[in-house]
Amino acid sequence: FLPNLIGLDPGAIKELKTETRRGLELSHPNIVRIYDFVDDEDAAAISMEYVDGRTLAELRMETPHGVFTVEEISKWLPGVCDALDYAHQHSKLVHRDMKPANIMVTNGDLVAKVADFGIARSLSDTMSRLSAAHVGTSGTLPYMSPQQAMGDKPGPTDDVYSLGATIYELLAGKPPFYQGDIATQINNKIPPPMLGRREELEIKCPSPIPKAWEEAIQASLAKEAYERPQS
């Protein structure tokens, strides 16, 4: 169900309906299906596939050291990459809000499913515009590329950055930038290696992070979009 404030703005309802219809085109085993957008004079809601599972944000908190191991992430990461690649290539859709709370893992078979394709970001933008107190995009700023933080037109490399920031947090305990002036750091500061962040946070996880993983994540977090993996 959408916040009541949304219902007061016909333009906002129209935007979200459009975004939902675009989401209806996505049919992939690693994407949470969107079924419909319904509204009347009292409320508006989006109906979605029910997923019997929990988010990676929740599951990380239950790990012995507060971080996942590379072996654990390797079980579901290919599905997430397939889902994003499918959306980028098939429907020309960019998620725009990749973070641990938007990736679910099913109970039992441990299938990853990406949730809220485009909708969460649209909803946040709409609420920011309608709210008397402009809250901006601070809620997910730690996962945003410099280009997205500046409001540039979104592209696949923004999702590449956000997925890199997501994996960084899952392996190191915090996103690349998580305190202080995050917006300035996103544009100007190079985050430490994930092992360095573990040491900084005094995380005693014995499982190593291979050099190839460190290099791939650093590449994903490049400041310039053209320097990141393009898919």
GUTI-208059 format. One record per atom (N, C-alpha, C, O, CB): residue in one letter; x, y, z. Coordinates in steps of 0.001 Angstrom, whole numbers, padded with zeros to 6 digits, always signed. Glycine has a CB too. Example, Ala and Ser with C-alpha at 12.3 -4.5 7.8 and 13.67 -1.06 7.14 Angstrom:
BEGIN
A+013190-005690+007800A+012300-004500+007800A+013200-003300+007800A+014236-003319+008465A+011308-004473+009046S+012850-002250+007080S+013670-001060+007140S+012900+000030+007870S+013409+001138+008039S+014084-000598+005725
***
This chain:
BEGIN
F+000836-001191+000000F+000000+000000+000000F+000870+001240+000000F+001868+001306+000719F-000945+000006+001208L+000496+002222-000804L+001290+003423-000935L+000881+004452+000119L-000264+004451+000570L+001145+004004-002342P+001802+005326+000515P+001469+006359+001507P+000303+007215+001050P+000133+007470-000143P+002680+007245+001782N-000506+007661+002018N-001694+008451+001691N-001348+009720+000926N-002141+010200+000116N-002445+008810+002956L-000165+010257+001186L+000249+011487+000519L+000254+011325-000996L-000034+012271-001729L+001630+011911+001003I+000585+010117-001463I+000627+009848-002897I-000749+010044-003521I-000874+010588-004618I+001133+008423-003164G-001787+009592-002802G-003142+009664-003329G-003644+011076-003539G-004624+011284-004255G-004066+008953-002420L-002993+012049-002929L-003409+013438-003065L-002875+014070-004346L-003250+015191-004691L-002948+014240-001864D-002003+013357-005048D-001356+013921-006224D-001633+013047-007444D-001001+012002-007598D+000161+014065-005994P-002561+013447-008316P-002869+012646-009503P-001645+012398-010376P-001515+011332-010977P-003941+013329-010322G-000750+013375-010447G+000458+013200-011242G+001336+012090-010701G+001918+011318-011463G+001238+014488-011293A+001429+012013-009371A+002235+010965-008749A+001642+009591-009021A+002370+008641-009308A+002348+011199-007241I+000326+009488-008931I-000348+008217-009225I-000070+007794-010667I+000198+006622-010932I-001877+008338-008984K-000132+008748-011595K+000099+008440-013010K+001527+007947-013223K+001748+006984-013958K-000174+009682-013887E+002499+008603-012582E+003900+008200-012721E+004117+006779-012219E+004789+005979-012870E+004810+009167-011962L+003546+006470-011060L+003735+005154-010474L+003019+004069-011287L+003503+002943-011394L+003235+005147-009033K+001880+004417-011848K+001197+003460-012731K+002074+003139-013934K+002188+001979-014330K-000171+004020-013201T+002693+004158-014513T+003561+003956-015657T+004748+003072-015285T+005104+002158-016028T+004046+005299-016201E+005360+003349-014130E+006510+002569-013689E+006099+001116-013433E+006842+000190-013758E+007128+003188-012417T+004909+000923-012846T+004425-000426-012566T+004182-001197-013854T+004516-002378-013948T+003144-000373-011735R+003600-000530-014847R+003358-001207-016132R+004661-001653-016771R+004726-002720-017381R+002598-000286-017094R+005697-000841-016633R+007005-001238-017169R+007517-002467-016410R+008129-003360-016996R+008030-000061-017066G+007259-002500-015103G+007680-003647-014306G+006946-004915-014663G+007471-006013-014476G+007489-003359-012857L+005722-004778-015181L+004940-005953-015576L+005627-006730-016693L+005396-007927-016860L+003538-005535-016020E+006477-006037-017460E+007155-006685-018579E+008248-007647-018113E+008693-008506-018876E+007753-005635-019498L+008676-007501-016865L+009792-008305-016381L+009308-009676-015926L+008542-009787-014969L+010513-007588-015234S+009755-010705-016610S+009415-012075-016239S+010709-012876-016174S+011227-013325-017197S+008401-012712-017253H+011223-013049-014960H+012518-013704-014771H+012495-014402-013422H+011951-013851-012464H+013705-012677-014857P+013064-015593-013313P+013007-016340-012043P+013717-015643-010883P+013484-015988-009724P+013612-017705-012234N+014577-014671-011176N+015287-013977-010110N+014794-012555-009900N+015489-011734-009300N+016755-013958-010406I+013593-012261-010394I+012970-010956-010179I+011590-011165-009572I+010813-011982-010065I+012874-010150-011513V+011280-010436-008506V+009952-010500-007895V+008938-009933-008887V+009041-008779-009304V+009912-009714-006533R+007961-010753-009258R+006970-010342-010260R+006049-009259-009714R+005628-009293-008557R+006143-011548-010718I+005749-008298-010581I+004732-007287-010284I+003480-007673-011058I+003550-007977-012249I+005222-005828-010664Y+002328-007662-010381Y+001096-008117-011015Y+000155-006984-011417Y-000451-007031-012487Y+000379-009048-010094D+000030-005962-010563D-000976-004947-010876D-000782-003711-010006D-000165-003758-008942D-002392-005513-010685F-001332-002605-010498F-001446-001372-009722F-002932-001084-009586F-003636-000973-010589F-000676-000164-010404V-003409-000964-008374V-004837-000717-008147V-005006+000515-007268V-004226+000749-006345V-005521-001952-007493D-006035+001296-007568D-006294+002479-006743D-007763+002854-006831D-008439+002552-007814D-005407+003667-007183D-008242+003514-005793D-009581+004087-005780D-009490+005419-005038D-008399+005965-004877D-010628+003113-005104E-010608+005934-004593E-010581+007252-003943E-009938+007213-002555E-009624+008259-001987E-011994+007801-003831D-009744+006016-002012D-009225+005911-000646D-007765+005474-000561D-007055+005886+000356D-010062+004951+000126A-007308+004654-001490A-005966+004093-001352A-005421+003644-002702A-006151+003524-003686A-005977+002918-000372A-004115+003403-002714A-003454+002856-003903A-002495+001771-003446A-001905+001864-002369A-002700+003973-004712A-002340+000730-004279A-001489-000392-003889A-000902-001063-005127A-001456-000981-006224A-002286-001415-003050I+000227-001722-004924I+000864-002522-005970I+000867-003965-005497I+001348-004257-004403I+002324-002019-006285S+000337-004868-006307S+000347-006287-005944S+001552-006964-006578S+001863-006744-007749S-000967-006985-006388M+002230-007798-005780M+003453-008451-006226M+003444-009925-005839M+002639-010376-005024M+004684-007751-005635E+004361-010651-006449E+004608-012046-006095E+004982-012159-004614E+005752-011345-004103E+005725-012641-006983Y+004445-013155-003935Y+004857-013432-002554Y+006130-014271-002573Y+006213-015288-003261Y+003724-014165-001764V+007112-013826-001808V+008373-014559-001721V+008536-015085-000293V+008560-014314+000665V+009584-013649-002125D+008646-016401-000169D+008857-017029+001137D+010351-016992+001434D+011076-017950+001165D+008306-018506+001166G+010797-015878+001990G+012223-015717+002263G+012478-014418+002987G+011553-013757+003459G+013035-015767+000971R+013761-014057+003068R+014146-012823+003773R+015190-012068+002964R+015811-012616+002054R+014693-013141+005192T+015368-010810+003310T+016312-009979+002575T+017739-010264+003038T+017967-010782+004131T+015975-008486+002754L+018686-009914+002181L+020097-010078+002539L+020477-009154+003692L+021383-009471+004462L+020995-009801+001324A+019800-008024+003819A+020065-007137+004954A+019738-007855+006266A+020475-007742+007245A+019238-005827+004831E+018628-008593+006274E+018246-009347+007478E+019190-010522+007715E+019628-010761+008841E+016799-009855+007357L+019496-011248+006647L+020310-012450+006790L+021743-012121+007217L+022362-012888+007955L+020324-013228+005481R+022271-010981+006755R+023639-010621+007145R+023757-010446+008651R+024769-010814+009248R+024075-009337+006438M+022732-009889+009257M+022780-009640+010698M+022818-010922+011515M+023169-010899+012694M+021591-008815+011115E+022455-012045+010889E+022430-013318+011609E+023682-014161+011361E+023814-015253+011913E+021202-014106+011213T+024593-013661+010538T+025834-014403+010302T+026726-014297+011540T+026596-013342+012306T+026576-013865+009037P+027630-015259+011749P+028456-015271+012966P+029286-014004+013167P+029496-013583+014304P+029377-016455+012932H+029762-013386+012075H+030640-012224+012199H+030026-010952+011623H+030699-009926+011524H+031951-012503+011516G+028753-011018+011244G+028104-009841+010670G+028435-009619+009209G+028108-008574+008646G+028484-008629+011445V+029088-010605+008584V+029401-010531+007150V+029207-011908+006532V+029272-012930+007215V+030861-010020+006913F+028969-011912+005227F+028921-013167+004487F+030329-013566+004057F+031256-012757+004097F+027991-013044+003259T+030474-014808+003650T+031712-015262+003028T+031521-015222+001511T+030393-015191+001020T+032102-016706+003516V+032625-015222+000782V+032559-015262-000676V+031823-016509-001141V+031074-016462-002117V+033968-015219-001284E+032031-017624-000447E+031369-018886-000821E+029846-018753-000698E+029109-019261-001543E+031877-020055+000071E+029379-018076+000343E+027936-017901+000529E+027348-016989-000542E+026285-017276-001092E+027642-017331+001920I+028031-015908-000832I+027542-014965-001845I+027526-015609-003224I+026651-015321-004040I+028411-013696-001868S+028491-016478-003482S+028596-017113-004798S+027372-017966-005129S+027122-018253-006300S+029850-017972-004861K+026609-018374-004120K+025442-019213-004360K+024316-018443-005046K+023598-019002-005875K+024946-019797-003053W+024158-017162-004703W+023025-016420-005253W+023418-015286-006198W+022570-014792-006941W+022214-015860-004135L+024678-014865-006188L+025086-013720-007003L+024851-013910-008507L+024411-012965-009161L+026539-013437-006765P+025125-015094-009087P+024857-015252-010529P+023398-014958-010892P+023129-014378-011944P+025214-016670-010972G+022458-015354-010032G+021045-015083-010311G+020729-013603-010321G+019951-013135-011153G+020173-015774-009294V+021334-012855-009393V+021119-011409-009349V+021692-010751-010594V+021059-009875-011185V+021754-010802-008085C+022890-011170-010996C+023502-010614-012208C+022655-010944-013440C+022474-010093-014310C+024940-011156-012388D+022141-012163-013517D+021276-012546-014637D+020016-011675-014667D+019578-011240-015732D+020890-014042-014537A+019443-011428-013494A+018222-010625-013409A+018469-009198-013901A+017676-008657-014672A+017697-010602-011965L+019565-008597-013455L+019873-007231-013876L+020175-007176-015370L+019707-006280-016072L+021061-006677-013077D+020958-008138-015853D+021295-008159-017271D+020040-008315-018126D+019905-007676-019169D+022284-009291-017568Y+019132-009165-017677Y+017863-009363-018379Y+017071-008054-018435Y+016564-007675-019491Y+017028-010466-017688A+016969-007376-017306A+016201-006126-017266A+016848-005054-018140A+016159-004324-018853A+016077-005620-015821H+018172-004967-018079H+018875-003950-018868H+018739-004211-020366H+018506-003286-021144H+020356-003908-018481Q+018887-005477-020766Q+018903-005810-022191Q+017500-006010-022769Q+017213-005558-023877Q+019725-007060-022414H+016630-006686-022019H+015305-007054-022528H+014317-005899-022475H+013602-005635-023442H+014755-008222-021742S+014284-005207-021328S+013271-004170-021135S+013842-002764-021026S+013101-001797-020851S+012479-004470-019910K+015177-002654-021132K+015829-001346-021004K+015455-000664-019686K+015308+000557-019618K+015448-000443-022188L+015305-001482-018644L+014951-000986-017314L+016166-001010-016404L+016929-001975-016403L+013812-001819-016705V+016345+000052-015631V+017400+000128-014628V+016733+000089-013258V+015721+000756-013042V+018278+001425-014804H+017291-000685-012335H+016654-000855-011035H+016647+000451-010244H+015600+000870-009750H+017364-001945-010238R+017814+001098-010121R+017991+002396-009463R+017955+002346-007935R+018100+003382-007287R+016935+003331-009936D+017767+001181-007357D+017738+001132-005891D+018288-000201-005378D+017739-000788-004446D+016301+001348-005374M+019369-000670-005991M+019983-001920-005559M+020634-001737-004188M+021414-000809-003974M+021025-002403-006595K+020298-002637-003271K+020873-002627-001922K+020480-003945-001266K+019601-004643-001771K+020373-001379-001072P+021115-004298-000149P+020800-005595+000478P+019326-005778+000829P+018816-006898+000807P+021616-005759+001723A+018643-004683+001154A+017230-004796+001524A+016332-005077+000334A+015164-005420+000519A+016775-003533+002206N+016844-004941-000881N+016043-005202-002080N+016434-006486-002791N+016046-006710-003937N+016165-004051-003035I+017199-007327-002114I+017486-008665-002637I+016992-009675-001608I+017446-009687-000464I+019025-008857-002937M+016069-010510-002027M+015534-011538-001142M+016114-012891-001507M+016440-013149-002666M+013999-011576-001211V+016241-013752-000504V+016683-015129-000738V+015608-016049-000182V+015221-015931+000980V+018087-015417-000072T+015127-016970-001018T+014037-017834-000602T+014515-018841+000440T+015667-019275+000426T+013440-018559-001810N+013617-019198+001330N+013918-020235+002309N+014016-021588+001600N+013276-021850+000652N+012835-020274+003427G+014899-022417+002047G+015011-023763+001471G+015938-023833+000287G+017071-024298+000411G+013669-024255+001061D+015465-023365-000895D+016286-023534-002097D+017252-022376-002330D+018066-022435-003252D+015395-023692-003304L+017177-021310-001505L+018150-020206-001540L+018266-019554-002916L+019368-019300-003402L+019511-020708-001110V+017111-019284-003539V+017084-018560-004802V+016989-017066-004512V+016135-016634-003738V+015898-019031-005691A+017865-016276-005134A+017830-014824-004943A+016788-014204-005860A+016644-014602-007016A+019217-014200-005207K+016066-013226-005330K+015070-012507-006127K+015227-011012-005869K+015212-010553-004727K+013617-012985-005786V+015377-010270-006958V+015513-008814-006864V+014121-008203-006773V+013250-008494-007593V+016299-008234-008089A+013919-007359-005776A+012604-006766-005527A+012589-005283-005902A+013633-004640-006015A+012209-006941-004051D+011378-004762-006091D+011137-003320-006263D+011858-002721-007457D+012539-001704-007326D+011553-002586-005026F+011715-003340-008613F+012390-002837-009802F+011834-001475-010213F+010747-001385-010783F+012251-003834-010954G+012587-000424-009921G+012192+000924-010321G+011145+001566-009447G+011061+002793-009383G+011698+000897-011695I+010341+000761-008769I+009216+001312-008024I+009674+002043-006773I+009210+003150-006502I+008244+000211-007652A+010579+001439-006003A+011022+002049-004750A+011666+003403-005012A+011431+004363-004278A+012006+001126-004018R+012476+003474-006057R+013141+004740-006373R+012113+005780-006801R+012197+006933-006379R+014200+004542-007483S+011145+005397-007628S+010103+006332-008059S+009285+006807-006872S+008954+007987-006764S+009187+005680-009102L+008963+005879-005983L+008179+006225-004809L+008937+007198-003915L+008366+008169-003419L+007809+004969-004027S+010236+006932-003711S+011057+007816-002895S+011152+009204-003512S+011031+010210-002813S+012450+007227-002713D+011371+009258-004830D+011463+010548-005514D+010152+011316-005398D+010150+012525-005166D+011831+010349-006992T+009029+010602-005563T+007722+011245-005483T+007460+011776-004077T+006992+012903-003910T+006619+010265-005892M+007763+010964-003071M+007553+011394-001690M+008422+012609-001362M+007979+013520-000663M+007859+010243-000716S+009638+012624-001859S+010526+013759-001620S+009939+015030-002215S+010008+016102-001614S+011920+013491-002209R+009364+014896-003395R+008799+016057-004069R+007548+016560-003372R+007321+017768-003298R+008485+015724-005509L+006731+015642-002858L+005458+016028-002253L+005598+016458-000803L+004790+017241-000304L+004484+014890-002343S+006620+015948-000123S+006768+016224+001303S+007165+017672+001537S+007975+018230+000796S+007803+015289+001926A+006595+018273+002563A+006960+019647+002914A+008411+019715+003347A+009108+020687+003056A+006050+020186+004025A+008868+018679+004047A+010275+018594+004445A+010980+017725+003423A+010828+016503+003436A+010442+018014+005900H+011740+018335+002546H+012368+017587+001451H+013446+016663+002018H+014479+017130+002496H+012979+018557+000390V+013205+015364+001963V+014119+014406+002585V+015213+013937+001635V+016137+013241+002056V+013347+013214+003091G+015122+014308+000365G+016189+013953-000568G+016315+012451-000763G+015333+011717-000660G+017504+014512-000086T+017543+011998-001047T+017772+010592-001357T+018738+009955-000371T+019415+008982-000703T+018302+010443-002772S+018805+010498+000841S+019807+010020+001796S+019586+008573+002201S+020523+007899+002630S+019803+010890+003026G+018339+008081+002068G+018056+006726+002510G+018885+005671+001814G+019254+004668+002424G+016627+006429+002309T+019184+005886+000533T+019964+004895-000208T+021205+005520-000847T+021819+004917-001727T+019097+004242-001285L+021571+006703-000415L+022744+007379-000959L+024021+006533-000884L+024826+006593-001812L+022958+008676-000226P+024244+005744+000184P+025479+004943+000238P+025644+003951-000903P+026744+003440-001120P+025528+004198+001522Y+024572+003668-001637Y+024646+002696-002729Y+024583+003360-004102Y+024581+002671-005123Y+023522+001684-002601M+024530+004687-004136M+024361+005406-005397M+025688+005725-006053M+026667+006061-005387M+023590+006682-005170S+025703+005615-007375S+026861+006074-008144S+026903+007598-008094S+025889+008233-007805S+026801+005564-009625P+028075+008196-008374P+028138+009657-008445P+027143+010236-009444P+026559+011292-009202P+029537+010095-008814Q+026952+009546-010567Q+026040+010056-011588Q+024592+010035-011098Q+023844+010987-011320Q+026172+009234-012876Q+024202+008952-010432Q+022835+008880-009929Q+022614+009890-008815Q+021546+010497-008732Q+022520+007469-009432A+023602+010076-007967A+023482+011043-006880A+023308+012462-007421A+022674+013305-006786A+024712+010975-005968M+023882+012718-008614M+023759+014036-009239M+022464+014194-010030M+022168+015275-010537M+024939+014285-010150G+021687+013103-010133G+020423+013176-010843G+020520+012964-012332G+019588+013300-013062G+019804+014469-010593D+021653+012399-012816D+021796+012129-014242D+020835+011014-014669D+020328+010266-013833D+023256+011745-014577K+020597+010916-015968K+019739+009855-016487K+020319+008495-016118K+021497+008243-016372K+019577+009979-018021P+019515+007613-015524P+020058+006322-015067P+020413+005391-016213P+019777+005402-017267P+019066+005635-014161G+021451+004578-015983G+021875+003588-016962G+022353+002335-016270G+022457+002318-015043G+022973+004147-017858P+022651+001269-017022P+023092+000012-016417P+024299+000148-015492P+024400-000570-014498P+023415-000965-017492T+025223+001072-015814T+026415+001202-014960T+026074+001748-013575T+026866+001596-012644T+027445+002111-015629D+024914+002380-013424D+024483+002792-012080D+024124+001565-011239D+024437+001504-010050D+023268+003761-012166D+023465+000590-011867D+023160-000658-011164D+024436-001454-010882D+024538-002116-009849D+022177-001510-011986V+025416-001390-011801V+026698-002057-011572V+027355-001475-010317V+027859-002216-009473V+027637-001902-012811Y+027347-000150-010202Y+027914+000505-009016Y+027167+000055-007755Y+027787-000329-006763Y+027848+002053-009161S+025843+000105-007804S+025042-000226-006625S+025213-001681-006209S+025242-001989-005018S+023574+000062-006894L+025328-002586-007198L+025565-003987-006863L+026948-004139-006238L+027122-004910-005294L+025433-004885-008120G+027932-003404-006759G+029257-003425-006153G+029225-002939-004717G+029855-003539-003846G+030215-002579-006961A+028495-001854-004456A+028373-001330-003096A+027639-002311-002187A+027945-002424-001000A+027645+000015-003109T+026666-003018-002763T+025919-004027-002003T+026827-005182-001586T+026832-005583-000422T+024738-004559-002833I+027594-005715-002538I+028505-006817-002231I+029561-006367-001232I+029935-007121-000334I+029174-007344-003514Y+030038-005144-001389Y+031027-004581-000458Y+030492-004653+000972Y+031190-005105+001880Y+031370-003109-000837E+029252-004205+001164E+028663-004242+002513E+028499-005674+003016E+028786-005961+004178E+027303-003531+002519L+028039-006567+002149L+027781-007940+002582L+029065-008654+002998L+029042-009523+003870L+027093-008719+001468L+030190-008287+002371L+031465-008919+002689L+032263-008167+003755L+033074-008761+004465L+032289-009041+001441A+032028-006850+003863A+032860-006022+004743A+032113-005426+005926A+032744-004857+006815A+033472-004918+003955G+030784-005537+005966G+030033-005079+007125G+029387-003720+006993G+028401-003446+007678G+030910-005060+008277K+029905-002861+006139K+029334-001536+005890K+029491-001222+004405K+030374-001776+003750K+030027-000436+006777P+028636-000331+003857P+028842+000079+002467P+030133+000874+002317P+030749+001235+003320P+027652+000909+001971P+030556+001154+001089P+031828+001862+000886P+031919+003175+001656P+032969+003500+002211P+032029+002136-000582F+030814+003937+001692F+030757+005196+002436F+029490+005172+003286F+028396+004976+002759F+030774+006445+001469Y+029626+005368+004574Y+028461+005184+005450Y+028341+006226+006558Y+027363+006203+007305Y+028514+003825+006069Q+029296+007132+006686Q+029201+008157+007716Q+029867+009439+007222Q+030669+009415+006289Q+029852+007674+009037G+029524+010555+007860G+030060+011834+007422G+029343+012333+006180G+028179+012002+005951G+031550+011718+007154D+030040+013132+005376D+029475+013709+004159D+029549+012672+003044D+030501+012645+002264D+030225+015018+003756I+028531+011824+002982I+028548+010706+002037I+028563+011197+000594I+029275+010638-000241I+027338+009799+002266A+027789+012232+000291A+027716+012716-001089A+029092+013159-001592A+029457+012869-002731A+026716+013880-001195T+029850+013856-000754T+031192+014299-001154T+032122+013103-001325T+032922+013061-002260T+031774+015279-000114Q+032016+012139-000425Q+032879+010958-000507Q+032606+010149-001767Q+033536+009642-002394Q+032688+010078+000723I+031327+010024-002143I+030967+009283-003352I+031688+009853-004562I+032109+009108-005448I+029448+009315-003576N+031829+011165-004602N+032434+011818-005760N+033951+011909-005694N+034604+011999-006734N+031870+013186-005909N+034533+011886-004483N+035945+012228-004366N+036835+011213-003658N+038058+011285-003784N+036055+013493-003670K+036270+010287-002931K+037080+009402-002092K+037074+007973-002624K+036045+007482-003089K+036569+009424-000649I+038211+007317-002556I+038312+005904-002927I+038102+005067-001663I+038811+005270-000678I+039704+005584-003598P+037149+004134-001665P+036921+003332-000461P+038082+002376-000216P+038765+001985-001162P+035608+002545-000579P+038315+001996+001035P+039377+001028+001312P+039011-000343+000762P+037835-000596+000502P+039647+000938+002822P+039989-001243+000575P+039663-002620+000206P+038716-003222+001246P+038670-002771+002391P+040955-003479+000079M+037977-004226+000844M+037002-004825+001770M+037685-005417+002996M+037155-005330+004104M+036187-005911+001058L+038854-006018+002807L+039585-006541+003962L+040008-005413+004895L+040020-005581+006114L+040816-007335+003503G+040357-004257+004318G+040701-003099+005132G+039508-002606+005941G+039660-002204+007095G+041229-001978+004253R+038325-002637+005339R+037124-002232+006068R+036830-003216+007197R+036405-002812+008279R+035917-002136+005114R+037053-004500+006949R+036879-005490+008027R+037798-005178+009199R+037378-005231+010355R+037155-006918+007506E+039052-004851+008901E+040007-004525+009970E+039575-003265+010702E+039661-003194+011928E+041428-004345+009399E+039116-002281+009963E+038642-001022+010546E+037498-001270+011519E+037433-000650+012581E+038192-000052+009442L+036592-002182+011155L+035422-002489+011988L+035698-003609+012989L+034813-004010+013744L+034244-002875+011108E+036935-004108+012987E+037352-005194+013892E+036496-006440+013718E+036084-007078+014687E+037284-004727+015344I+036241-006767+012455I+035504-007989+012130I+036498-009133+012008I+037455-009046+011238I+034677-007824+010812K+036280-010191+012756K+037249-011296+012860K+036904-012484+011972K+037264-013616+012292K+037341-011761+014292C+036219-012245+010871C+035836-013344+009986C+037087-013999+009401C+037907-013315+008788C+034905-012839+008851P+037249-015317+009580P+038454-015992+009073P+038434-016237+007573P+039474-016530+006984P+038632-017302+009776S+037268-016123+006943S+037164-016409+005515S+037791-015278+004705S+037415-014122+004897S+035691-016613+005106P+038734-015568+003806P+039417-014519+003046P+038534-013932+001943P+037503-014499+001579P+040697-015071+002437I+038963-012795+001430I+038343-012199+000250I+039390-012234-000858I+040382-011510-000781I+037833-010721+000530P+039194-013058-001886P+040207-013199-002937P+040504-011881-003643P+039653-010994-003716P+039757-014227-003956K+041714-011771-004155K+042149-010563-004858K+041226-010237-006027K+040930-009069-006279K+043585-010728-005358A+040767-011270-006743A+039887-011037-007900A+038582-010363-007485A+038050-009527-008214A+039581-012361-008614W+038071-010729-006311W+036852-010095-005808W+037119-008641-005441W+036317-007763-005763W+036306-010861-004588E+038236-008379-004770E+038581-006999-004422E+038673-006140-005688E+038156-005024-005733E+039920-006952-003640E+039334-006676-006704E+039526-005913-007946E+038200-005674-008659E+037964-004583-009178E+040496-006649-008881A+037338-006682-008688A+036049-006547-009373A+035169-005507-008687A+034517-004701-009351A+035322-007900-009422I+035154-005527-007353I+034321-004568-006631I+034879-003153-006764I+034115-002204-006939I+034215-004958-005150Q+036197-003000-006683Q+036780-001670-006881Q+036452-001138-008279Q+036175+000050-008444Q+038310-001715-006672A+036485-002018-009280A+036135-001596-010645A+034673-001163-010724A+034346-000189-011402A+036401-002737-011648S+033799-001883-010033S+032376-001542-010025S+032124-000179-009384S+031161+000509-009725S+031582-002616-009287L+032997+000203-008453L+032829+001454-007711L+033614+002612-008335L+033783+003652-007699L+033264+001260-006267A+034085+002445-009549A+034815+003525-010220A+033944+004778-010301A+032730+004689-010487A+035263+003085-011638K+034574+005942-010159K+033824+007204-010163K+033169+007472-011512K+032031+007939-011575K+034744+008364-009800E+033891+007175-012591E+033360+007424-013938E+032641+006180-014460E+033134+005060-014326E+034499+007835-014910A+031480+006396-015050A+030673+005269-015527A+031420+004427-016562A+031283+003204-016580A+029365+005777-016123Y+032205+005072-017419Y+032893+004323-018488Y+034014+003438-017934Y+034486+002534-018624Y+033471+005296-019530E+034440+003691-016701E+035512+002888-016110E+034983+001623-015441E+035764+000739-015091E+036285+003717-015099R+033670+001526-015258R+033075+000350-014618R+032817-000744-015644R+032775-000469-016843R+031765+000725-013902P+032642-001998-015181P+032123-003032-016086P+030813-002528-016708P+029965-001981-016002P+031896-004394-015322Q+030649-002705-017986Q+029500-002127-018696Q+028257-002992-018613Q+027190-002571-019059Q+029850-001901-020140S+028367-004195-018050S+027207-005075-017877S+027480-005966-016694S+026646-006801-016345S+026916-005920-019161
***
